[in-house]
Amino acid sequence: MFGYGAASLMNPDAQFSAATPSVRNERSLLLLLAAIQFTTVLDFLIIMPLGPQYIRVFHITPGQFGLIVSAYAFSAGIFGVVAGFFLDRFDRKTALLWLFAGFAVGTFFCALAPTYELLIAARFVAGAFGGVVGALVMAIVGDVIPLARRGAAMGMVMSAFSVASICGVPVGLALASHLSWHAPFLALAAISVVILLAGVWVLPPLRDHLRGGAREETMARMRVILSEGGHQRAFLFTAVLTFTSFLVVPYISNYMVANAGLTEKQLPYIYLCGGLTTLFSMNLIGRWADRVGKRRAFVVMSALCAVPIVALTNLPRVPVALAVTVSTVFMVCMSGRFVPGMALITATVEARYRGGFMSINSAVQQFASGLAAFLSGLIIGETAAGAMTRYWLAGAMAVAMAFVGVYLVQFLTPHPENMVSEPLLPVAGDV
């Protein structure tokens, strides 16, 4: 179906070799992982453009809306830590499918939630599984794709964000507009079931990471993951990388409606244009990062993102075309940081620890995103007329954090095991 061939179908225990995957197998696996990533990204992304509806339907403030966003993130962070203790002890396929099934159930609960409080509870359940699924997807990419091609692979998998923006968000908003805000989650749960069934038949066993480490005690593995200096630097880098984005991202839709003059029906233009552009830009940036070095690419994209952050968070009432242009440039630059950044992060750890490492890393990412959204909710105010205030301050903090990331990326070093797979480095010490 996705190109693993007759041998894999006849022998489901055949091992997918991370060392020498065929081009066809590699692309097929990445497409399936991108589909899984699409659902988890859309589940998280669809909340933000629905913000104006939540504020109106539930009679809540922007700060209370921030708690809806944070509930998913904090849950994903907590359970990411828990999963880090045992994730590397299982076949990646088995772990991914069970976690993805739990995510589908949590998303279905979101569709059924009738009140603000129950929606927060449902988001907590979805986050418990969705955050770990995202970590495991990145771990599989790190296991299977050599570092020399990992930038392009990350660009392909992370293009799920773009596809979610192009297709998922506009369709979700249309469903919410014509039916109710429950409808997008119901549709997403159904799509997740279809992808889950495809994964059962298509995914091969992924067990290479178990070699040499299967008998290692859980606590011993976790001590290695948490105490190794390179891992700690990667966790700090992840926190700053994520914190930068989520000081601004959760409130874009609210700001566009309340301050920039867009209507709720015009919000899909932001995600359609931004998603369509990043669909190409993330893949191009991934390939570019493979050529010039991931670290160098990250520094350039981080410096470039300062301009659209300032422009977006200070945007007055403007024509729709200008608002969409500014938000699109913002999405391109922000997503462009994550492609080389995630490639660098996956290179800091040995394959046998990568599942637990990426689970903890995902927990750090989720805690950082939840904290940033919550902090912005405290900073941002509201006038009597409903306009947002002090969004510019959240933007200024985001710019400062972007340059903190530029400083921290200099201290990320790949594990020697991963250096073997990238024989041609752009400059000495760069990846």
Secondary structure, DSSP 8 states (H G I E B T S, - for coil): --S--HHHHH-TT----SSS--HHHHHHHHHHHHHHHHHHHHHHHTTTTTHHHHHHHHT--HHHHHHHHHHHHHHHHHHHHHHHTTGGGS-HHHHHHHHHHHHHHHHHHHHH--SHHHHHHHHHHHHHHHHHHHHHHHHHHHHHS-HHHHHHHHHHHHTHHHHIIIIIHHHHHHHHHHT-THHHHHHHHHHHHHHHHHHHHH-----GGGTTTTTS-HHHHHHHHHH-HHHHHHHHHHHHHHHHHHTTGGGHHHHHHHTS---GGGHHHHHHHHHHHHHHHHHHHHHHHHHH-HHHHHHHHHHHHHHHHHHHHT--S--HHHHHHHHHHHHHHHHHHHHHHHHHHHTTS-GGGHHHHHHHHHHHHHHHHHHHHHHHHHH-EE-TTS-EESHHHHHHHHHHHHHHHHHHGGG----HHHHTT----SSTT--
